Amino acid sequence: MATVVIGIAVIYLYSKPTEVALKGIQLENFSIWADIGDPGAELQRLEPNDLWSAVRVMRADLDTLSTNASLLGKRVSMLLGKENFGGLSRYDIQGDARKVAQRTSSLASRMESDGKFPSETTTILEQSAALLDRAANKLFEFERGKPETVHIYVDPLKRAAEKLSKDMRQATSNISDFSKSAAKGAPAAPEKSAPAPESAPAVPAQEPPKSSEQGASSSEKTAPGTSG
């Protein structure tokens, strides 16, 4: 269902009339982009052992974040080569956004196929947040000293990058909290008791050997009625 909603939103974004057009460039209204609020917030309402639902929630949220990152890159690409935007290509902001979109989408697919959170989940999300921070900083650096028309286009892109970075870190935090709760709620593995030592096989008691004196006394016995 979430994928269908995202698809409709993307079609709407690309087919809607341009609200403000300066020299043929579409001015993006990022307030209508897919906003999932607090990514992974629903994990807080799940039971710690409900990993299947947790993966399903994060798969949908990460797909949305991936879509927004892809749109950010495409919007930056639309500005390349336009008047007053010369030199923007050297920052490769669209490349940073594309990396985030690909990594996040790949992570979401792995979650679904593995049925759990891969061990590198938080690392990937933190690296994605760092890339988006860098993209926002590049946009800030690029627009410095530029005409007001440049700020009109760049400021929404910068805010979008900052919002995506915040969402990535929030998703990391929520996943980490859920994983810690799941680890605490997991039943402890039973301790293995040491095997009992094997008892030595019983040795049958042996009769003591007859002494030579006993044998001699018995041979000296005679039949009744005889005397020495």
N, CA, C and O of each residue as an XYZ file, in Angstrom:
912
protein
N       0.825     -1.192      0.000
C       0.000      0.000      0.000
C       0.865      1.249      0.000
O       0.591      2.205     -0.726
N       1.935      1.237      0.837
C       2.825      2.392      0.914
C       3.482      2.666     -0.428
O       3.657      3.823     -0.811
N       3.852      1.594     -1.155
C       4.485      1.758     -2.467
C       3.535      2.418     -3.444
O       3.951      3.259     -4.241
N       2.259      2.048     -3.396
C       1.264      2.648     -4.293
C       1.121      4.129     -4.006
O       1.064      4.944     -4.926
N       1.063      4.481     -2.720
C       0.920      5.892     -2.341
C       2.112      6.695     -2.820
O       1.961      7.803     -3.335
N       3.311      6.126     -2.647
C       4.525      6.822     -3.094
C       4.492      7.020     -4.598
O       4.835      8.092     -5.096
N       4.078      5.978     -5.329
C       4.019      6.086     -6.779
C       3.069      7.181     -7.235
O       3.384      7.937     -8.154
N       1.904      7.271     -6.596
C       0.934      8.316     -6.940
C       1.516      9.694     -6.642
O       1.339     10.636     -7.415
N       2.222      9.798     -5.498
C       2.812     11.086     -5.133
C       3.860     11.524     -6.141
O       3.936     12.700     -6.496
N       4.678     10.565     -6.607
C       5.715     10.897     -7.588
C       5.090     11.364     -8.895
O       5.535     12.351     -9.482
N       4.052     10.650     -9.356
C       3.374     11.055    -10.591
C       2.794     12.453    -10.453
O       2.867     13.269    -11.371
N       2.209     12.713     -9.272
C       1.615     14.020     -9.038
C       2.674     15.111     -9.064
O       2.462     16.188     -9.620
N       3.833     14.813     -8.446
C       4.898     15.806     -8.395
C       5.361     16.209     -9.790
O       5.629     17.381    -10.055
N       5.452     15.220    -10.678
C       5.992     15.507    -12.000
C       4.940     16.015    -12.973
O       5.290     16.583    -14.008
N       3.657     15.823    -12.668
C       2.614     16.243    -13.604
C       1.915     17.524    -13.179
O       1.181     18.117    -13.970
N       2.135     17.973    -11.911
C       1.428     19.157    -11.438
C       1.949     20.402    -12.147
O       3.114     20.442    -12.541
N       1.100     21.425    -12.318
C       1.552     22.656    -12.955
C       2.623     23.334    -12.115
O       2.607     23.233    -10.888
N       3.546     24.020    -12.763
C       4.588     24.734    -12.056
C       3.980     25.924    -11.338
O       3.302     26.746    -11.954
N       4.222     26.021    -10.029
C       3.658     27.103     -9.261
C       4.364     28.421     -9.551
O       3.724     29.454     -9.747
N       5.667     28.370     -9.574
C       6.451     29.558     -9.898
C       7.517     29.126    -10.882
O       8.240     28.164    -10.625
N       7.625     29.802    -11.976
C       8.620     29.430    -12.982
C       9.493     30.637    -13.279
O       9.000     31.686    -13.691
N      10.788     30.481    -13.067
C      11.751     31.519    -13.397
C      12.684     30.962    -14.447
O      13.459     30.038    -14.196
N      12.591     31.552    -15.644
C      13.454     31.126    -16.751
C      13.331     29.625    -17.009
O      14.327     28.954    -17.281
N      12.119     29.107    -16.924
C      11.861     27.719    -17.283
C      12.228     26.697    -16.242
O      12.154     25.500    -16.519
N      12.624     27.116    -15.044
C      13.005     26.180    -13.994
C      11.849     26.041    -13.022
O      11.294     27.040    -12.565
N      11.487     24.816    -12.708
C      10.401     24.583    -11.765
C      10.852     24.888    -10.348
O      11.915     24.441     -9.916
N      10.036     25.655     -9.624
C      10.316     25.925     -8.225
C       9.628     24.849     -7.401
O       8.404     24.725     -7.416
N      10.416     24.087     -6.694
C       9.880     22.942     -5.973
C       9.237     23.345     -4.659
O       9.772     24.167     -3.916
N       8.088     22.758     -4.383
C       7.421     22.938     -3.102
C       7.600     21.646     -2.316
O       6.838     20.695     -2.493
N       8.600     21.615     -1.454
C       8.937     20.380     -0.762
C       7.938     20.020      0.330
O       8.002     18.926      0.891
N       7.015     20.932      0.637
C       6.036     20.618      1.670
C       5.075     19.521      1.232
O       4.407     18.917      2.071
N       4.995     19.251     -0.085
C       4.071     18.208     -0.548
C       4.795     16.895     -0.823
O       4.180     15.941     -1.298
N       6.080     16.834     -0.532
C       6.789     15.577     -0.683
C       6.311     14.598      0.372
O       5.752     14.993      1.396
N       6.532     13.334      0.116
C       6.101     12.305      1.068
C       6.799     12.526      2.400
O       8.018     12.378      2.496
N       6.051     12.873      3.408
C       6.600     13.134      4.734
C       6.104     12.050      5.681
O       4.904     11.939      5.930
N       7.023     11.256      6.206
C       6.624     10.153      7.078
C       6.748     10.523      8.547
O       6.624      9.673      9.428
N       6.996     11.820      8.799
C       7.066     12.265     10.188
C       8.290     11.726     10.897
O       9.418     12.125     10.607
N       8.063     10.832     11.814
C       9.138     10.233     12.608
C       9.385      8.823     12.091
O       8.660      7.899     12.460
N      10.403      8.637     11.235
C      10.643      7.307     10.656
C      10.893      6.247     11.726
O      11.771      6.400     12.576
N      10.124      5.193     11.674
C      10.302      4.105     12.626
C       9.618      4.333     13.958
O       9.818      3.556     14.892
N       8.801      5.395     14.069
C       8.136      5.668     15.343
C       7.203      4.531     15.743
O       6.996      4.278     16.930
N       6.646      3.855     14.758
C       5.710      2.761     15.048
C       6.392      1.592     15.751
O       5.725      0.764     16.371
N       7.713      1.523     15.658
C       8.439      0.442     16.334
C       8.232      0.507     17.844
O       8.276     -0.518     18.525
N       8.005      1.714     18.366
C       7.842      1.880     19.802
C       6.559      1.231     20.318
O       6.428      0.956     21.511
N       5.618      0.988     19.409
C       4.341      0.397     19.820
C       4.299     -1.114     19.582
O       3.284     -1.760     19.844
N       5.394     -1.667     19.089
C       5.429     -3.102     18.815
C       6.023     -3.868     19.988
O       6.799     -3.332     20.778
N       5.635     -5.139     20.079
C       6.254     -6.009     21.065
C       7.709     -6.269     20.662
O       8.004     -6.383     19.472
N       8.610     -6.362     21.624
C      10.030     -6.549     21.288
C      10.311     -7.784     20.441
O      11.296     -7.823     19.705
N       9.442     -8.797     20.544
C       9.687    -10.026     19.782
C       8.976    -10.035     18.429
O       9.023    -11.035     17.713
N       8.311     -8.919     18.072
C       7.578     -8.857     16.805
C       8.490     -8.307     15.711
O       8.255     -7.224     15.176
N       9.520     -9.060     15.393
C      10.514     -8.606     14.420
C       9.917     -8.491     13.028
O      10.286     -7.598     12.266
N       8.998     -9.386     12.690
C       8.399     -9.357     11.351
C       7.699     -8.021     11.103
O       7.874     -7.422     10.043
N       6.914     -7.553     12.064
C       6.220     -6.273     11.914
C       7.213     -5.112     11.891
O       7.025     -4.142     11.156
N       8.263     -5.213     12.694
C       9.269     -4.149     12.740
C       9.955     -3.993     11.386
O      10.159     -2.875     10.912
N      10.306     -5.104     10.776
C      10.941     -5.055      9.455
C       9.978     -4.482      8.413
O      10.382     -3.716      7.538
N       8.726     -4.854      8.513
C       7.729     -4.352      7.567
C       7.561     -2.835      7.689
O       7.460     -2.136      6.681
N       7.532     -2.338      8.913
C       7.408     -0.893      9.146
C       8.590     -0.146      8.554
O       8.416      0.839      7.837
N       9.796     -0.619      8.858
C      10.988      0.084      8.390
C      11.177     -0.048      6.892
O      11.727      0.856      6.263
N      10.733     -1.152      6.300
C      10.833     -1.298      4.851
C      10.027     -0.186      4.170
O      10.500      0.431      3.215
N       8.814      0.066      4.661
C       7.971      1.111      4.068
C       8.576      2.493      4.276
O       8.595      3.307      3.353
N       9.070      2.764      5.484
C       9.634      4.091      5.766
C      10.913      4.342      4.971
O      11.119      5.441      4.455
N      11.767      3.332      4.872
C      13.016      3.512      4.120
C      12.749      3.655      2.621
O      13.471      4.375      1.930
N      11.731      2.984      2.123
C      11.367      3.165      0.719
C      10.963      4.615      0.451
O      11.311      5.181     -0.585
N      10.228      5.209      1.390
C       9.818      6.606      1.239
C      11.026      7.538      1.285
O      11.130      8.463      0.481
N      11.932      7.295      2.221
C      13.142      8.117      2.313
C      13.987      7.982      1.053
O      14.561      8.963      0.579
N      14.064      6.781      0.516
C      14.822      6.562     -0.716
C      14.207      7.345     -1.873
O      14.924      7.946     -2.673
N      12.877      7.338     -1.959
C      12.188      8.078     -3.018
C      12.452      9.579     -2.903
O      12.709     10.248     -3.904
N      12.388     10.101     -1.680
C      12.638     11.531     -1.480
C      14.076     11.909     -1.814
O      14.322     12.977     -2.376
N      15.025     11.044     -1.474
C      16.422     11.308     -1.814
C      16.615     11.320     -3.330
O      17.363     12.139     -3.864
N      15.936     10.408     -4.010
C      16.026     10.371     -5.469
C      15.442     11.644     -6.090
O      15.995     12.188     -7.045
N      14.332     12.104     -5.543
C      13.721     13.335     -6.046
C      14.627     14.540     -5.793
O      14.707     15.442     -6.628
N      15.303     14.560     -4.654
C      16.237     15.642     -4.362
C      17.322     15.706     -5.428
O      17.639     16.782     -5.934
N      17.894     14.549     -5.768
C      18.927     14.519     -6.795
C      18.421     14.988     -8.148
O      19.123     15.699     -8.867
N      17.202     14.590     -8.494
C      16.637     14.994     -9.788
C      16.361     16.485     -9.836
O      16.558     17.123    -10.871
N      15.909     17.041     -8.728
C      15.641     18.485     -8.698
C      16.930     19.284     -8.819
O      16.952     20.327     -9.472
N      18.002     18.807     -8.197
C      19.292     19.482     -8.338
C      19.766     19.389     -9.789
O      20.298     20.356    -10.335
N      19.574     18.236    -10.405
C      20.006     18.045    -11.794
C      19.300     19.008    -12.732
O      19.878     19.430    -13.733
N      18.048     19.363    -12.422
C      17.298     20.283    -13.268
C      17.919     21.672    -13.308
O      17.695     22.422    -14.258
N      18.700     22.024    -12.285
C      19.303     23.352    -12.218
C      20.637     23.443    -12.950
O      21.112     24.536    -13.260
N      21.232     22.294    -13.219
C      22.559     22.288    -13.834
C      22.522     22.941    -15.204
O      21.660     22.645    -16.030
N      23.473     23.833    -15.426
C      23.570     24.490    -16.722
C      22.651     25.683    -16.909
O      22.731     26.368    -17.929
N      21.782     25.944    -15.944
C      20.890     27.093    -16.063
C      21.626     28.376    -15.687
O      22.687     28.351    -15.062
N      21.027     29.500    -16.089
C      21.635     30.794    -15.797
C      21.741     31.002    -14.287
O      20.800     30.720    -13.546
N      22.892     31.499    -13.842
C      23.222     31.744    -12.435
C      23.528     30.462    -11.656
O      23.808     30.515    -10.458
N      23.477     29.319    -12.329
C      23.765     28.056    -11.655
C      25.030     27.396    -12.200
O      25.260     26.207    -11.979
N      25.836     28.161    -12.901
C      27.091     27.637    -13.392
C      28.009     27.259    -12.231
O      28.116     28.003    -11.256
N      28.658     26.131    -12.330
C      29.540     25.658    -11.262
C      28.851     24.756    -10.256
O      29.512     24.166     -9.401
N      27.524     24.639    -10.346
C      26.824     23.767     -9.402
C      27.194     22.307     -9.607
O      27.204     21.524     -8.658
N      27.498     21.941    -10.850
C      27.787     20.534    -11.152
C      29.048     20.034    -10.452
O      29.166     18.843    -10.166
N      29.979     20.924    -10.178
C      31.239     20.473     -9.563
C      31.046     19.998     -8.129
O      31.909     19.310     -7.582
N      29.926     20.356     -7.517
C      29.651     19.901     -6.151
C      29.102     18.477     -6.125
O      29.129     17.817     -5.086
N      28.608     18.009     -7.254
C      28.062     16.650     -7.376
C      27.041     16.329     -6.277
O      27.066     15.252     -5.682
N      26.156     17.279     -6.025
C      25.125     17.075     -5.004
C      24.146     15.998     -5.451
O      23.664     15.203     -4.644
N      23.862     15.986     -6.742
C      22.947     14.959     -7.250
C      23.539     13.566     -7.083
O      22.810     12.591     -6.904
N      24.879     13.477     -7.142
C      25.540     12.193     -6.918
C      25.402     11.726     -5.474
O      25.187     10.542     -5.215
N      25.527     12.667     -4.533
C      25.348     12.321     -3.116
C      23.932     11.820     -2.866
O      23.725     10.819     -2.180
N      22.953     12.536     -3.435
C      21.551     12.141     -3.248
C      21.277     10.777     -3.873
O      20.518      9.980     -3.320
N      21.891     10.508     -5.019
C      21.695      9.219     -5.688
C      22.278      8.078     -4.850
O      21.680      7.006     -4.763
N      23.433      8.303     -4.240
C      24.030      7.280     -3.373
C      23.108      6.971     -2.188
O      22.914      5.810     -1.828
N      22.550      8.014     -1.593
C      21.649      7.811     -0.457
C      20.432      7.001     -0.881
O      20.019      6.072     -0.187
N      19.858      7.364     -2.034
C      18.668      6.657     -2.522
C      18.972      5.179     -2.770
O      18.185      4.310     -2.396
N      20.112      4.899     -3.401
C      20.462      3.519     -3.720
C      20.761      2.707     -2.462
O      20.300      1.572     -2.336
N      21.524      3.272     -1.536
C      21.884      2.543     -0.314
C      20.642      2.264      0.538
O      20.483      1.175      1.089
N      19.772      3.263      0.633
C      18.581      3.088      1.459
C      17.633      2.066      0.850
O      17.056      1.243      1.561
N      17.474      2.120     -0.470
C      16.608      1.156     -1.146
C      17.158     -0.262     -1.021
O      16.404     -1.206     -0.787
N      18.471     -0.408     -1.177
C      19.102     -1.720     -1.048
C      18.958     -2.259      0.373
O      18.715     -3.450      0.566
N      19.106     -1.389      1.358
C      18.956     -1.809      2.749
C      17.535     -2.281      3.028
O      17.329     -3.290      3.703
N      16.554     -1.544      2.503
C      15.153     -1.927      2.703
C      14.868     -3.295      2.094
O      14.145     -4.100      2.682
N      15.435     -3.561      0.918
C      15.230     -4.859      0.266
C      15.870     -5.987      1.073
O      15.296     -7.069      1.197
N      17.042     -5.735      1.616
C      17.718     -6.754      2.424
C      16.938     -7.063      3.698
O      16.858     -8.214      4.127
N      16.369     -6.032      4.292
C      15.550     -6.249      5.491
C      14.425     -7.221      5.191
O      14.162     -8.147      5.958
N      13.766     -6.997      4.067
C      12.627     -7.836      3.719
C      13.064     -9.264      3.405
O      12.420    -10.223      3.831
N      14.153     -9.403      2.663
C      14.596    -10.746      2.278
C      15.160    -11.525      3.463
O      14.966    -12.738      3.554
N      15.863    -10.834      4.382
C      16.467    -11.503      5.535
C      15.475    -11.691      6.676
O      15.661    -12.556      7.532
N      14.414    -10.872      6.686
C      13.460    -10.951      7.778
C      14.002    -10.408      9.088
O      13.516    -10.763     10.161
N      15.010     -9.545      9.004
C      15.617     -8.952     10.199
C      16.402     -7.711      9.774
O      16.520     -7.413      8.585
N      16.934     -6.995     10.763
C      17.753     -5.828     10.471
C      19.196     -6.279     10.265
O      19.801     -6.829     11.186
N      19.763     -6.058      9.072
C      21.163     -6.445      8.847
C      22.081     -5.762      9.862
O      21.767     -4.686     10.370
N      23.188     -6.383     10.141
C      24.100     -5.871     11.163
C      24.625     -4.478     10.833
O      24.964     -3.717     11.740
N      24.698     -4.131      9.539
C      25.238     -2.826      9.154
C      24.153     -1.769      8.961
O      24.419     -0.723      8.369
N      22.939     -2.021      9.447
C      21.818     -1.096      9.243
C      22.127      0.307      9.754
O      22.009      1.280      9.009
N      22.520      0.416     11.017
C      22.768      1.743     11.581
C      23.942      2.433     10.888
O      23.929      3.652     10.720
N      24.945      1.673     10.489
C      26.092      2.267      9.793
C      25.661      2.881      8.469
O      26.057      4.002      8.147
N      24.859      2.162      7.703
C      24.395      2.671      6.406
C      23.556      3.932      6.587
O      23.718      4.894      5.837
N      22.665      3.936      7.570
C      21.806      5.091      7.790
C      22.613      6.300      8.278
O      22.340      7.430      7.874
N      23.588      6.069      9.129
C      24.427      7.166      9.610
C      25.272      7.741      8.473
O      25.446      8.956      8.379
N      25.798      6.866      7.609
C      26.570      7.344      6.458
C      25.681      8.126      5.497
O      26.118      9.119      4.916
N      24.447      7.686      5.329
C      23.505      8.402      4.458
C      23.195      9.784      5.032
O      23.127     10.766      4.294
N      23.010      9.856      6.347
C      22.754     11.147      6.991
C      23.940     12.085      6.791
O      23.756     13.277      6.545
N      25.149     11.552      6.895
C      26.343     12.373      6.698
C      26.426     12.895      5.262
O      26.809     14.044      5.041
N      26.069     12.055      4.289
C      26.069     12.501      2.888
C      25.058     13.628      2.672
O      25.330     14.574      1.933
N      23.913     13.529      3.307
C      22.890     14.560      3.154
C      23.307     15.850      3.854
O      23.011     16.943      3.369
N      23.988     15.731      4.987
C      24.536     16.932      5.636
C      25.535     17.621      4.712
O      25.563     18.846      4.598
N      26.345     16.807      4.062
C      27.341     17.367      3.147
C      26.658     18.038      1.958
O      27.111     19.084      1.492
N      25.569     17.442      1.465
C      24.828     18.046      0.359
C      24.246     19.395      0.762
O      24.298     20.355     -0.007
N      23.688     19.465      1.973
C      23.128     20.734      2.449
C      24.216     21.792      2.581
O      24.001     22.953      2.231
N      25.381     21.398      3.083
C      26.497     22.338      3.219
C      26.986     22.817      1.853
O      27.339     23.985      1.691
N      27.004     21.919      0.879
C      27.425     22.309     -0.480
C      26.454     23.326     -1.074
O      26.874     24.294     -1.709
N      25.155     23.103     -0.867
C      24.157     24.043     -1.377
C      24.300     25.408     -0.714
O      24.169     26.442     -1.369
N      24.568     25.404      0.577
C      24.772     26.653      1.300
C      25.992     27.391      0.745
O      25.960     28.605      0.544
N      27.055     26.643      0.506
C      28.275     27.251     -0.027
C      28.050     27.785     -1.441
O      28.549     28.853     -1.796
N      27.293     27.031     -2.246
C      27.069     27.448     -3.628
C      26.268     28.749     -3.706
O      26.589     29.617     -4.518
N      25.236     28.898     -2.880
C      24.351     30.060     -3.003
C      24.931     31.325     -2.384
O      24.378     32.413     -2.546
N      26.045     31.176     -1.677
C      26.648     32.342     -1.032
C      27.069     33.376     -2.086
O      27.813     33.068     -3.018
N      26.584     34.583     -1.917
C      26.932     35.669     -2.832
C      26.185     35.650     -4.156
O      26.433     36.488     -5.023
N      25.257     34.685     -4.319
C      24.499     34.579     -5.568
C      23.261     35.482     -5.513
O      22.853     35.907     -4.433
N      22.659     35.777     -6.683
C      21.440     36.595     -6.720
C      20.293     35.938     -5.952
O      20.318     34.742     -5.660
N      19.299     36.748     -5.636
C      18.162     36.268     -4.866
C      17.439     35.126     -5.559
O      16.921     34.226     -4.898
N      17.400     35.153     -6.886
C      16.700     34.082     -7.608
C      17.331     32.720     -7.331
O      16.634     31.705     -7.306
N      18.641     32.695     -7.126
C      19.320     31.428     -6.809
C      18.867     30.930     -5.443
O      18.622     29.736     -5.268
N      18.755     31.830     -4.477
C      18.312     31.446     -3.136
C      16.887     30.883     -3.169
O      16.558     29.966     -2.416
N      16.053     31.435     -4.040
C      14.669     30.973     -4.126
C      14.613     29.495     -4.499
O      13.747     28.763     -4.020
N      15.531     29.059     -5.349
C      15.546     27.669     -5.785
C      16.363     26.770     -4.868
O      15.995     25.619     -4.633
N      17.461     27.288     -4.354
C      18.382     26.462     -3.584
C      17.905     26.237     -2.150
O      18.094     25.152     -1.600
N      17.292     27.248     -1.541
C      16.873     27.107     -0.141
C      15.936     25.914      0.088
O      16.138     25.181      1.056
N      14.915     25.683     -0.761
C      14.077     24.490     -0.551
C      14.858     23.185     -0.680
O      14.580     22.218      0.029
N      15.836     23.159     -1.585
C      16.661     21.961     -1.742
C      17.511     21.727     -0.491
O      17.668     20.596     -0.032
N      18.044     22.802      0.038
C      18.868     22.705      1.251
C      18.032     22.208      2.429
O      18.474     21.350      3.193
N      16.827     22.750      2.570
C      15.956     22.300      3.658
C      15.566     20.836      3.483
O      15.446     20.100      4.463
N      15.369     20.416      2.240
C      15.022     19.015      1.982
C      16.161     18.088      2.378
O      15.932     17.030      2.964
N      17.396     18.486      2.056
C      18.558     17.673      2.428
C      18.686     17.590      3.944
O      18.979     16.524      4.485
N      18.467     18.705      4.630
C      18.552     18.717      6.091
C      17.454     17.850      6.710
O      17.694     17.133      7.682
N      16.260     17.920      6.145
C      15.145     17.115      6.660
C      15.425     15.627      6.466
O      15.165     14.823      7.362
N      15.953     15.261      5.303
C      16.270     13.860      5.046
C      17.357     13.357      5.991
O      17.293     12.227      6.474
N      18.348     14.197      6.249
C      19.409     13.811      7.180
C      18.829     13.563      8.572
O      19.175     12.584      9.233
N      17.952     14.452      9.005
C      17.300     14.281     10.314
C      16.473     12.996     10.349
O      16.479     12.278     11.348
N      15.756     12.707      9.248
C      14.939     11.490      9.180
C      15.808     10.234      9.260
O      15.442      9.265      9.926
N      16.956     10.251      8.585
C      17.853      9.098      8.614
C      18.350      8.833     10.035
O      18.413      7.685     10.475
N      18.697      9.891     10.737
C      19.187      9.721     12.109
C      18.069      9.276     13.054
O      18.303      8.508     13.987
N      16.862      9.763     12.804
C      15.741      9.341     13.634
C      15.431      7.863     13.412
O      15.127      7.131     14.354
N      15.513      7.438     12.156
C      15.303      6.023     11.848
C      16.363      5.166     12.539
O      16.058      4.097     13.068
N      17.605      5.643     12.531
C      18.689      4.920     13.208
C      18.397      4.771     14.692
O      18.571      3.693     15.261
N      17.954      5.853     15.316
C      17.667      5.832     16.748
C      16.530      4.870     17.085
O      16.621      4.111     18.050
N      15.464      4.901     16.292
C      14.312      4.041     16.567
C      14.645      2.559     16.367
O      14.196      1.709     17.135
N      15.423      2.259     15.344
C      15.828      0.874     15.111
C      16.729      0.392     16.247
O      16.591     -0.732     16.729
N      17.652      1.256     16.668
C      18.564      0.892     17.753
C      17.801      0.631     19.048
O      18.095     -0.331     19.759
N      16.817      1.486     19.359
C      16.020      1.301     20.578
C      15.227     -0.002     20.522
O      15.137     -0.729     21.511
N      14.652     -0.288     19.354
C      13.881     -1.527     19.227
C      14.781     -2.747     19.388
O      14.413     -3.714     20.056
N      15.945     -2.700     18.784
C      16.873     -3.836     18.866
C      17.321     -4.073     20.302
O      17.470     -5.220     20.724
N      17.539     -2.989     21.062
C      17.938     -3.142     22.461
C      16.805     -3.760     23.277
O      17.040     -4.620     24.125
N      15.566     -3.312     23.013
C      14.417     -3.878     23.730
C      14.245     -5.354     23.403
O      13.940     -6.166     24.276
N      14.446     -5.689     22.126
C      14.320     -7.082     21.719
C      15.381     -7.948     22.392
O      15.112     -9.081     22.789
N      16.590     -7.399     22.515
C      17.672     -8.162     23.152
C      17.387     -8.381     24.636
O      17.690     -9.447     25.173
N      16.807     -7.381     25.303
C      16.485     -7.523     26.726
C      15.359     -8.522     26.948
O      15.345     -9.260     27.934
N      14.406     -8.532     26.004
C      13.261     -9.415     26.170
C      13.500    -10.829     25.718
O      12.665    -11.702     25.956
N      14.619    -11.076     25.073
C      14.907    -12.430     24.585
C      15.172    -13.355     25.761
O      15.901    -12.977     26.677
N      14.598    -14.565     25.765
C      14.843    -15.503     26.877
C      16.298    -15.924     26.918
O      16.930    -16.157     25.887
N      16.808    -16.014     28.122
C      18.209    -16.409     28.269
C      18.383    -17.865     27.873
O      17.516    -18.698     28.137
N      19.481    -18.157     27.253
C      19.756    -19.529     26.841
C      20.008    -20.387     28.071
O      20.755    -19.975     28.958
N      19.405    -21.568     28.149
C      19.610    -22.422     29.331
C      21.055    -22.829     29.464
O      21.730    -23.135     28.481
N      21.524    -22.829     30.718
C      22.910    -23.226     30.948
C      23.058    -24.729     30.763
O      22.212    -25.513     31.192
N      24.116    -25.098     30.137
C      24.382    -26.515     29.917
C      25.066    -27.091     31.158
O      26.125    -26.619     31.574
N      24.438    -28.126     31.744
C      25.038    -28.745     32.930
C      26.164    -29.676     32.503
O      26.120    -30.298     31.442
N      27.169    -29.751     33.362
C      28.308    -30.614     33.049
C      27.884    -32.069     33.109
O      27.154    -32.448     34.025
N      28.307    -32.886     32.182
C      27.917    -34.298     32.194
C      28.435    -35.003     33.438
O      29.549    -34.740     33.891
N      27.614    -35.909     33.995
C      28.020    -36.642     35.191
C      29.186    -37.566     34.866
O      29.215    -38.191     33.806
N      30.137    -37.649     35.771
C      31.299    -38.529     35.500
C      30.867    -39.986     35.413
O      30.046    -40.467     36.194
N      31.437    -40.652     34.458
C      31.083    -42.056     34.274
C      31.645    -42.893     35.439
O      32.810    -42.759     35.815
N      30.784    -43.759     35.996
C      31.238    -44.603     37.110
C      32.033    -45.787     36.565
O      31.735    -46.334     35.503
N      33.034    -46.153     37.317
C      33.883    -47.278     36.896
C      33.092    -48.575     36.984
O      32.318    -48.747     37.926
N      33.256    -49.475     36.056
C      32.514    -50.740     36.104
C      32.845    -51.535     37.365
O      33.988    -51.603     37.817
N      31.790    -52.129     37.904
C      31.984    -52.893     39.151
C      32.864    -54.114     38.897
O      32.701    -54.824     37.904
N      33.796    -54.339     39.812
C      34.695    -55.502     39.699
C      34.175    -56.593     40.629
O      34.071    -56.362     41.834
N      33.848    -57.761     40.112
C      33.317    -58.817     40.993
C      34.335    -59.221     42.051
O      35.534    -59.331     41.797
N      33.800    -59.437     43.249
C      34.692    -59.816     44.358
C      35.257    -61.212     44.130
O      34.532    -62.119     43.722
N      36.529    -61.383     44.388
C      37.182    -62.690     44.204
C      37.442    -63.332     45.572
O      37.798    -62.665     46.544
N      37.250    -64.645     45.602
C      37.524    -65.349     46.846
C      39.025    -65.355     47.107
O      39.831    -65.524     46.192
N      39.376    -65.169     48.356
C      40.823    -65.163     48.652
C      41.425    -66.541     48.374
O      40.771    -67.545     48.656
N      42.593    -66.627     47.854
C      43.225    -67.935     47.550
C      43.518    -68.705     48.838
O      43.863    -68.130     49.870
N      43.368    -70.024     48.738
C      43.640    -70.870     49.901
C      45.143    -70.932     50.160
O      45.959    -71.079     49.250
N      45.463    -70.813     51.437
C      46.891    -70.843     51.779
C      47.399    -72.295     51.751
O      46.602    -73.232     51.810
N      48.692    -72.473     51.665
C      49.292    -73.817     51.617
C      49.100    -74.568     52.933
O      49.036    -75.797     52.927
N      49.005    -73.854     54.072
C      48.810    -74.504     55.358
C      47.437    -75.148     55.442
O      47.254    -76.245     55.970
N      46.410    -74.355     54.853
C      45.066    -74.906     54.866
C      45.007    -76.188     54.037
O      44.310    -77.131     54.410
N      45.715    -76.233     52.941
C      45.706    -77.435     52.098
C      46.358    -78.623     52.801
O      45.906    -79.760     52.659
N      47.410    -78.356     53.550
C      48.103    -79.451     54.238
C      47.257    -80.044     55.342
O      47.213    -81.265     55.490
N      46.572    -79.198     56.138
C      45.751    -79.698     57.237
C      44.613    -80.528     56.748
O      44.210    -81.491     57.400
N      44.086    -80.166     55.601
C      42.965    -80.960     55.084
C      43.420    -82.327     54.608
O      42.656    -83.291     54.673
N      44.658    -82.425     54.127
C      45.114    -83.715     53.623
C      45.475    -84.659     54.760
O      45.518    -85.873     54.565
N      45.735    -84.114     55.950
C      46.088    -84.936     57.075
C      44.909    -85.626     57.705
O      45.052    -86.574     58.477
N      43.715    -85.120     57.352
C      42.498    -85.728     57.930
C      42.354    -87.150     57.402
O      42.531    -87.389     56.208
N      42.028    -88.110     58.296
C      41.876    -89.531     57.912
C      40.455    -89.951     58.094
O      39.623    -89.241     58.660
N      40.201    -91.154     57.585
C      38.829    -91.701     57.735
C      38.580    -92.106     59.154
O      39.534    -92.454     59.848
N      37.376    -92.084     59.626
C      37.075    -92.490     61.006
C      37.484    -93.962     61.265
O      37.369    -94.829     60.399
N      37.963    -94.190     62.490
C      38.332    -95.546     62.900
C      39.791    -95.843     62.747
O      40.245    -96.907     63.169
N      40.559    -94.930     62.149
C      41.996    -95.193     62.000
C      42.740    -94.405     63.005
O      42.296    -93.329     63.407
N      43.864    -94.903     63.426
C      44.679    -94.170     64.397
C      46.120    -94.175     63.939
O      46.528    -94.971     63.093
N      46.859    -93.288     64.507
C      48.256    -93.281     64.143
C      48.980    -94.181     64.994
O      50.194    -94.325     64.850
